[in-house]
Amino acid sequence: MTTTSMLRKPRTWLFIIATVVFVGVPAYIEFKLRRPVGEGPAGPSVAREPFDEVWTSRQVHLLGIGDSVTRGLGAKSKKHSYFERLRQNPEDEFEGMKGKHLSAVLPNLQATNVAVSGSTSLDHERVVFEELTPFAEDEFGLVVMTTGGNDLIHSYGRRPPKEGAMYGATLEQAQPWIEAFEDRLQRMVTRITELFPGGCLIFVGDIYDPTDGVGDAPSIFLPDWPDGLAIHAQYNQVIRRVAGTHDHVHVVPLHETFLGHGSHCRQFWRSHYDSADPTYWFYSNIEDPNDRGYDAIRRVFLNEIITQRDAFR
């Protein structure tokens, strides 16, 4: 081996190391670790035309049921929760959403939010049956609900899985809990309907996935869960199946809306990458939305409600 060759070899390795350091490390940070939340409006647009006239002068009661998503944990203020933004625009509303709220088209709207942060579907059934009393016959119910998400994510792998806190379960182990969730949700829908003798509409959000459909729980700082996506999918199937048995129950597509805005939001090669807004819509606790996520949730709920506005007349 010549002296020149001997000198060239260390230089080659130095070049490779430098390339890894100056290219590989920034790329790892950008595509694996960086999760910018962005700023400004988020989610789909909402048409202006449905808000040009009053939908009804009837008494309407907006009722929120569920977990921290409906409670608003992660929003920068109570007025920025999806529930409150549905009811009334906050003072700092985005220009394109001003006037697009339920109070504008339902002038006799009242609102009650009984959602509780950290609650599961087992808790929601108890609330529906034990804490809510029938509404007046002249009140029409507009119910918005998120349920089931905490059943899946609790207790974050820290304890053995069980019903209502099944993180880490196998699909076989979770099967009876999934079936119980379906029965429970069906009972809740039936009871909520009975609570509104003047009629109601129920809008249930399906469950989003902070891993953007990849299923790699360590990307959201949780233990690996091989059957997590399969169990998650079955819970969403239950929500759609129960809604499908009632004409007045409608699914709000939170799962679809949030794909591309979880832990892989910067990975342009993913099928759900959103080139128009490659940002992170989750709060620091991973399981709740951040402020922009709540804007998006408000919009998809509102769009689903708009499709049923004739039911208020």
C-alpha positions as a Markdown table, in Angstrom:
| # | Residue | x | y | z |
|---|---|---|---|---|
| 1 | Met | 0.0 | 0.0 | 0.0 |
| 2 | Thr | 1.4 | 3.4 | -1.0 |
| 3 | Thr | 1.8 | 6.3 | 1.4 |
| 4 | Thr | -0.9 | 8.2 | -0.5 |
| 5 | Ser | -3.4 | 5.3 | -0.1 |
| 6 | Met | -2.7 | 5.1 | 3.6 |
| 7 | Leu | -3.3 | 8.9 | 4.0 |
| 8 | Arg | -6.5 | 8.7 | 1.8 |
| 9 | Lys | -8.2 | 6.1 | 3.9 |
| 10 | Pro | -8.4 | 8.1 | 7.2 |
| 11 | Arg | -9.6 | 11.1 | 5.1 |
| 12 | Thr | -12.4 | 8.9 | 3.6 |
| 13 | Trp | -13.6 | 7.9 | 7.1 |
| 14 | Leu | -13.4 | 11.5 | 8.3 |
| 15 | Phe | -15.6 | 12.6 | 5.3 |
| 16 | Ile | -18.2 | 9.8 | 6.1 |
| 17 | Ile | -18.3 | 10.8 | 9.8 |
| 18 | Ala | -18.6 | 14.5 | 8.9 |
| 19 | Thr | -21.5 | 13.7 | 6.5 |
| 20 | Val | -23.3 | 11.7 | 9.2 |
| 21 | Val | -22.8 | 14.5 | 11.7 |
| 22 | Phe | -23.7 | 17.4 | 9.5 |
| 23 | Val | -26.5 | 15.8 | 7.4 |
| 24 | Gly | -27.7 | 12.8 | 9.3 |
| 25 | Val | -28.2 | 14.5 | 12.7 |
| 26 | Pro | -30.1 | 17.5 | 11.4 |
| 27 | Ala | -32.3 | 15.1 | 9.3 |
| 28 | Tyr | -33.0 | 12.9 | 12.4 |
| 29 | Ile | -34.0 | 16.0 | 14.4 |
| 30 | Glu | -36.2 | 17.4 | 11.5 |
| 31 | Phe | -38.0 | 14.2 | 10.6 |
| 32 | Lys | -38.0 | 12.3 | 13.9 |
| 33 | Leu | -38.0 | 14.8 | 16.8 |
| 34 | Arg | -39.2 | 18.2 | 15.6 |
| 35 | Arg | -42.9 | 18.7 | 15.9 |
| 36 | Pro | -43.8 | 22.3 | 15.2 |
| 37 | Val | -47.4 | 23.3 | 16.2 |
| 38 | Gly | -47.6 | 26.1 | 13.7 |
| 39 | Glu | -49.9 | 29.0 | 14.0 |
| 40 | Gly | -53.1 | 30.3 | 12.5 |
| 41 | Pro | -56.3 | 28.3 | 11.6 |
| 42 | Ala | -56.2 | 24.5 | 11.3 |
| 43 | Gly | -58.5 | 21.9 | 9.8 |
| 44 | Pro | -61.1 | 22.1 | 7.0 |
| 45 | Ser | -62.9 | 25.2 | 5.8 |
| 46 | Val | -66.5 | 25.8 | 6.9 |
| 47 | Ala | -68.9 | 27.3 | 4.4 |
| 48 | Arg | -70.5 | 30.8 | 5.0 |
| 49 | Glu | -73.9 | 30.1 | 3.4 |
| 50 | Pro | -75.4 | 27.9 | 6.2 |
| 51 | Phe | -74.9 | 30.8 | 8.6 |
| 52 | Asp | -76.8 | 33.4 | 6.5 |
| 53 | Glu | -80.1 | 32.6 | 8.1 |
| 54 | Val | -81.5 | 31.3 | 11.4 |
| 55 | Trp | -82.0 | 27.5 | 11.4 |
| 56 | Thr | -84.8 | 27.5 | 14.1 |
| 57 | Ser | -86.2 | 29.7 | 16.8 |
| 58 | Arg | -86.9 | 26.6 | 18.9 |
| 59 | Gln | -85.2 | 26.1 | 22.3 |
| 60 | Val | -82.0 | 24.1 | 21.6 |
| 61 | His | -79.7 | 22.6 | 24.3 |
| 62 | Leu | -76.1 | 22.0 | 23.4 |
| 63 | Leu | -74.9 | 19.2 | 25.6 |
| 64 | Gly | -71.3 | 18.0 | 25.9 |
| 65 | Ile | -70.6 | 14.5 | 27.2 |
| 66 | Gly | -67.3 | 12.7 | 27.4 |
| 67 | Asp | -63.6 | 13.1 | 28.3 |
| 68 | Ser | -60.9 | 15.8 | 28.3 |
| 69 | Val | -61.4 | 16.3 | 24.5 |
| 70 | Thr | -64.9 | 17.6 | 25.1 |
| 71 | Arg | -63.8 | 19.3 | 28.3 |
| 72 | Gly | -61.1 | 21.2 | 26.4 |
| 73 | Leu | -57.8 | 20.2 | 28.1 |
| 74 | Gly | -55.0 | 21.5 | 26.0 |
| 75 | Ala | -56.7 | 24.6 | 24.6 |
| 76 | Lys | -55.1 | 27.9 | 25.5 |
| 77 | Ser | -58.4 | 28.9 | 27.2 |
| 78 | Lys | -61.8 | 27.6 | 27.9 |
| 79 | Lys | -63.2 | 29.8 | 25.1 |
| 80 | His | -60.9 | 27.9 | 22.7 |
| 81 | Ser | -62.2 | 24.5 | 23.5 |
| 82 | Tyr | -64.1 | 22.9 | 20.6 |
| 83 | Phe | -67.3 | 22.9 | 22.7 |
| 84 | Glu | -67.2 | 26.7 | 23.4 |
| 85 | Arg | -66.1 | 27.5 | 19.9 |
| 86 | Leu | -69.1 | 25.6 | 18.6 |
| 87 | Arg | -71.3 | 27.7 | 20.9 |
| 88 | Gln | -69.8 | 31.1 | 20.3 |
| 89 | Asn | -66.8 | 32.6 | 18.5 |
| 90 | Pro | -64.1 | 33.7 | 20.9 |
| 91 | Glu | -63.1 | 37.4 | 20.8 |
| 92 | Asp | -59.9 | 36.5 | 18.9 |
| 93 | Glu | -61.6 | 34.3 | 16.3 |
| 94 | Phe | -59.9 | 33.8 | 13.0 |
| 95 | Glu | -61.3 | 36.1 | 10.3 |
| 96 | Gly | -62.6 | 33.2 | 8.1 |
| 97 | Met | -64.6 | 31.8 | 11.0 |
| 98 | Lys | -66.3 | 34.9 | 12.4 |
| 99 | Gly | -70.0 | 34.4 | 12.6 |
| 100 | Lys | -69.7 | 30.7 | 12.0 |
| 101 | His | -71.0 | 29.4 | 15.4 |
| 102 | Leu | -74.2 | 27.9 | 16.6 |
| 103 | Ser | -75.5 | 30.9 | 18.5 |
| 104 | Ala | -75.7 | 32.7 | 15.2 |
| 105 | Val | -78.2 | 30.3 | 13.8 |
| 106 | Leu | -79.8 | 29.0 | 17.0 |
| 107 | Pro | -80.8 | 32.2 | 18.9 |
| 108 | Asn | -82.4 | 30.2 | 21.7 |
| 109 | Leu | -79.4 | 28.1 | 22.4 |
| 110 | Gln | -78.4 | 27.0 | 25.9 |
| 111 | Ala | -75.3 | 24.9 | 26.7 |
| 112 | Thr | -74.2 | 22.4 | 29.3 |
| 113 | Asn | -70.9 | 20.6 | 29.3 |
| 114 | Val | -70.7 | 17.6 | 31.7 |
| 115 | Ala | -67.5 | 16.1 | 30.2 |
| 116 | Val | -64.7 | 15.2 | 32.7 |
| 117 | Ser | -61.0 | 15.0 | 32.0 |
| 118 | Gly | -59.6 | 11.6 | 32.5 |
| 119 | Ser | -62.9 | 9.8 | 32.3 |
| 120 | Thr | -63.6 | 6.6 | 30.4 |
| 121 | Ser | -66.7 | 5.2 | 28.7 |
| 122 | Leu | -67.6 | 3.5 | 32.0 |
| 123 | Asp | -67.7 | 6.9 | 33.6 |
| 124 | His | -69.7 | 8.4 | 30.8 |
| 125 | Glu | -72.4 | 5.7 | 31.1 |
| 126 | Arg | -72.7 | 6.6 | 34.8 |
| 127 | Val | -73.0 | 10.3 | 34.1 |
| 128 | Val | -75.7 | 9.7 | 31.4 |
| 129 | Phe | -77.8 | 7.4 | 33.7 |
| 130 | Glu | -77.2 | 9.0 | 37.1 |
| 131 | Glu | -76.4 | 12.7 | 36.7 |
| 132 | Leu | -78.5 | 13.8 | 33.8 |
| 133 | Thr | -82.2 | 14.4 | 34.1 |
| 134 | Pro | -84.8 | 14.7 | 31.3 |
| 135 | Phe | -85.0 | 18.0 | 29.4 |
| 136 | Ala | -88.1 | 20.0 | 28.7 |
| 137 | Glu | -90.4 | 18.7 | 26.0 |
| 138 | Asp | -90.0 | 22.0 | 24.0 |
| 139 | Glu | -86.1 | 21.6 | 24.0 |
| 140 | Phe | -84.3 | 20.0 | 21.1 |
| 141 | Gly | -81.1 | 18.3 | 22.0 |
| 142 | Leu | -77.8 | 18.9 | 20.2 |
| 143 | Val | -75.3 | 16.4 | 21.8 |
| 144 | Val | -71.6 | 16.4 | 21.1 |
| 145 | Met | -69.6 | 13.5 | 22.6 |
| 146 | Thr | -66.1 | 12.0 | 22.7 |
| 147 | Thr | -65.8 | 8.6 | 24.4 |
| 148 | Gly | -63.5 | 5.6 | 24.4 |
| 149 | Gly | -60.1 | 7.2 | 23.9 |
| 150 | Asn | -59.1 | 6.9 | 27.6 |
| 151 | Asp | -60.3 | 3.2 | 27.6 |
| 152 | Leu | -57.5 | 2.6 | 25.1 |
| 153 | Ile | -54.6 | 4.8 | 26.4 |
| 154 | His | -54.9 | 4.3 | 30.2 |
| 155 | Ser | -52.9 | 3.4 | 32.2 |
| 156 | Tyr | -50.1 | 4.0 | 29.6 |
| 157 | Gly | -48.6 | 0.5 | 30.2 |
| 158 | Arg | -47.8 | 1.2 | 33.8 |
| 159 | Arg | -50.2 | -1.5 | 35.1 |
| 160 | Pro | -51.7 | -4.7 | 33.7 |
| 161 | Pro | -54.5 | -4.0 | 31.1 |
| 162 | Lys | -58.1 | -4.1 | 32.2 |
| 163 | Glu | -61.4 | -2.9 | 31.0 |
| 164 | Gly | -61.4 | 0.9 | 30.8 |
| 165 | Ala | -57.6 | 0.9 | 30.9 |
| 166 | Met | -56.5 | -1.6 | 28.3 |
| 167 | Tyr | -53.1 | -0.2 | 27.2 |
| 168 | Gly | -50.8 | -3.1 | 26.3 |
| 169 | Ala | -53.6 | -5.7 | 25.9 |
| 170 | Thr | -53.6 | -8.3 | 23.1 |
| 171 | Leu | -56.5 | -8.2 | 20.7 |
| 172 | Glu | -57.8 | -11.5 | 22.1 |
| 173 | Gln | -57.6 | -10.2 | 25.6 |
| 174 | Ala | -59.4 | -7.0 | 24.6 |
| 175 | Gln | -62.2 | -8.6 | 22.7 |
| 176 | Pro | -64.7 | -8.9 | 25.6 |
| 177 | Trp | -64.0 | -5.3 | 26.5 |
| 178 | Ile | -64.6 | -4.1 | 23.0 |
| 179 | Glu | -67.9 | -6.0 | 23.0 |
| 180 | Ala | -68.8 | -4.4 | 26.3 |
| 181 | Phe | -68.0 | -0.9 | 24.9 |
| 182 | Glu | -70.5 | -1.5 | 22.1 |
| 183 | Asp | -73.2 | -2.5 | 24.5 |
| 184 | Arg | -72.4 | 0.5 | 26.7 |
| 185 | Leu | -72.4 | 3.0 | 23.9 |
| 186 | Gln | -75.7 | 1.6 | 22.6 |
| 187 | Arg | -77.2 | 2.0 | 26.1 |
| 188 | Met | -75.9 | 5.6 | 26.3 |
| 189 | Val | -77.3 | 6.6 | 23.0 |
| 190 | Thr | -80.7 | 5.1 | 23.9 |
| 191 | Arg | -80.7 | 6.9 | 27.3 |
| 192 | Ile | -79.6 | 10.2 | 25.8 |
| 193 | Thr | -82.4 | 10.0 | 23.3 |
| 194 | Glu | -84.9 | 9.4 | 26.1 |
| 195 | Leu | -83.6 | 12.4 | 27.9 |
| 196 | Phe | -84.8 | 14.7 | 25.0 |
| 197 | Pro | -88.5 | 14.0 | 24.5 |
| 198 | Gly | -88.5 | 16.9 | 22.1 |
| 199 | Gly | -86.0 | 15.1 | 19.9 |
| 200 | Cys | -82.2 | 15.3 | 19.5 |
| 201 | Leu | -79.2 | 14.9 | 17.3 |
| 202 | Ile | -76.1 | 13.1 | 18.7 |
| 203 | Phe | -72.6 | 13.7 | 17.2 |
| 204 | Val | -69.9 | 11.3 | 18.4 |
| 205 | Gly | -66.3 | 11.8 | 17.5 |
| 206 | Asp | -64.3 | 8.8 | 16.6 |
| 207 | Ile | -60.9 | 8.3 | 18.2 |
| 208 | Tyr | -57.8 | 9.8 | 16.7 |
| 209 | Asp | -54.3 | 8.3 | 16.5 |
| 210 | Pro | -51.3 | 10.3 | 17.7 |
| 211 | Thr | -49.0 | 8.0 | 15.7 |
| 212 | Asp | -50.5 | 8.9 | 12.3 |
| 213 | Gly | -51.5 | 5.3 | 11.6 |
| 214 | Val | -48.0 | 3.9 | 12.1 |
| 215 | Gly | -48.7 | 2.4 | 15.5 |
| 216 | Asp | -45.2 | 2.9 | 16.9 |
| 217 | Ala | -46.1 | 3.8 | 20.5 |
| 218 | Pro | -42.5 | 4.8 | 21.4 |
| 219 | Ser | -42.8 | 7.7 | 19.0 |
| 220 | Ile | -45.3 | 9.2 | 21.5 |
| 221 | Phe | -43.1 | 8.1 | 24.4 |
| 222 | Leu | -45.2 | 5.1 | 25.4 |
| 223 | Pro | -44.2 | 1.4 | 25.7 |
| 224 | Asp | -44.6 | -0.7 | 22.5 |
| 225 | Trp | -48.1 | -2.0 | 22.0 |
| 226 | Pro | -48.2 | -4.6 | 19.2 |
| 227 | Asp | -52.0 | -4.9 | 19.0 |
| 228 | Gly | -52.7 | -1.2 | 19.7 |
| 229 | Leu | -53.7 | -0.2 | 16.2 |
| 230 | Ala | -56.0 | -3.3 | 15.8 |
| 231 | Ile | -57.8 | -2.6 | 19.1 |
| 232 | His | -58.1 | 1.1 | 18.3 |
| 233 | Ala | -59.6 | 0.2 | 14.9 |
| 234 | Gln | -62.2 | -2.0 | 16.5 |
| 235 | Tyr | -63.2 | 0.7 | 18.9 |
| 236 | Asn | -63.8 | 3.1 | 16.0 |
| 237 | Gln | -65.7 | 0.4 | 14.2 |
| 238 | Val | -67.9 | 0.1 | 17.3 |
| 239 | Ile | -68.6 | 3.8 | 17.2 |
| 240 | Arg | -69.6 | 3.7 | 13.5 |
| 241 | Arg | -71.6 | 0.6 | 13.9 |
| 242 | Val | -73.7 | 2.0 | 16.8 |
| 243 | Ala | -74.2 | 5.3 | 15.0 |
| 244 | Gly | -75.4 | 3.3 | 12.0 |
| 245 | Thr | -78.3 | 1.9 | 13.9 |
| 246 | His | -79.8 | 5.3 | 14.6 |
| 247 | Asp | -80.8 | 7.9 | 12.1 |
| 248 | His | -80.2 | 10.8 | 14.6 |
| 249 | Val | -76.6 | 9.7 | 15.5 |
| 250 | His | -73.7 | 10.8 | 13.4 |
| 251 | Val | -69.9 | 10.1 | 13.5 |
| 252 | Val | -67.5 | 13.1 | 13.4 |
| 253 | Pro | -64.3 | 11.9 | 11.7 |
| 254 | Leu | -61.6 | 13.0 | 14.1 |
| 255 | His | -59.4 | 10.0 | 13.2 |
| 256 | Glu | -59.2 | 11.0 | 9.6 |
| 257 | Thr | -58.9 | 14.7 | 10.3 |
| 258 | Phe | -55.9 | 14.2 | 12.6 |
| 259 | Leu | -53.9 | 11.9 | 10.4 |
| 260 | Gly | -50.7 | 13.6 | 9.4 |
| 261 | His | -50.7 | 15.8 | 12.5 |
| 262 | Gly | -49.3 | 13.4 | 15.0 |
| 263 | Ser | -45.8 | 12.1 | 15.8 |
| 264 | His | -44.9 | 11.7 | 12.1 |
| 265 | Cys | -46.1 | 15.1 | 10.9 |
| 266 | Arg | -42.7 | 16.0 | 9.4 |
| 267 | Gln | -42.2 | 12.8 | 7.5 |
| 268 | Phe | -43.1 | 13.7 | 3.9 |
| 269 | Trp | -42.9 | 10.1 | 2.7 |
| 270 | Arg | -45.8 | 9.0 | 4.8 |
| 271 | Ser | -49.2 | 8.5 | 3.1 |
| 272 | His | -50.9 | 10.9 | 5.5 |
| 273 | Tyr | -48.4 | 13.7 | 5.2 |
| 274 | Asp | -50.1 | 17.1 | 5.0 |
| 275 | Ser | -47.9 | 19.3 | 2.8 |
| 276 | Ala | -50.2 | 22.3 | 3.4 |
| 277 | Asp | -49.9 | 22.1 | 7.1 |
| 278 | Pro | -47.2 | 19.6 | 8.3 |
| 279 | Thr | -47.7 | 20.4 | 12.0 |
| 280 | Tyr | -48.4 | 18.8 | 15.3 |
| 281 | Trp | -52.0 | 19.1 | 16.7 |
| 282 | Phe | -51.4 | 17.4 | 20.0 |
| 283 | Tyr | -50.9 | 18.9 | 23.5 |
| 284 | Ser | -47.9 | 18.0 | 25.6 |
| 285 | Asn | -49.7 | 15.1 | 27.3 |
| 286 | Ile | -50.0 | 13.4 | 23.8 |
| 287 | Glu | -53.6 | 12.3 | 24.3 |
| 288 | Asp | -55.3 | 15.7 | 24.0 |
| 289 | Pro | -55.3 | 18.3 | 21.2 |
| 290 | Asn | -53.4 | 21.5 | 21.4 |
| 291 | Asp | -55.1 | 24.8 | 20.5 |
| 292 | Arg | -54.9 | 24.3 | 16.8 |
| 293 | Gly | -56.2 | 20.8 | 17.2 |
| 294 | Tyr | -59.3 | 22.1 | 18.9 |
| 295 | Asp | -59.8 | 24.5 | 16.1 |
| 296 | Ala | -59.8 | 21.6 | 13.7 |
| 297 | Ile | -62.2 | 19.6 | 15.9 |
| 298 | Arg | -64.6 | 22.5 | 16.1 |
| 299 | Arg | -64.6 | 22.7 | 12.3 |
| 300 | Val | -65.3 | 19.0 | 11.7 |
| 301 | Phe | -68.1 | 18.9 | 14.3 |
| 302 | Leu | -69.6 | 22.1 | 12.8 |
| 303 | Asn | -69.5 | 20.7 | 9.3 |
| 304 | Glu | -71.2 | 17.5 | 10.4 |
| 305 | Ile | -73.9 | 19.5 | 12.3 |
| 306 | Ile | -74.4 | 21.6 | 9.2 |
| 307 | Thr | -75.3 | 18.6 | 7.1 |
| 308 | Gln | -78.2 | 17.9 | 9.6 |
| 309 | Arg | -79.4 | 21.5 | 10.0 |
| 310 | Asp | -82.9 | 20.7 | 8.5 |
| 311 | Ala | -83.6 | 18.5 | 11.5 |
| 312 | Phe | -83.8 | 21.6 | 13.7 |
| 313 | Arg | -86.8 | 23.1 | 11.8 |
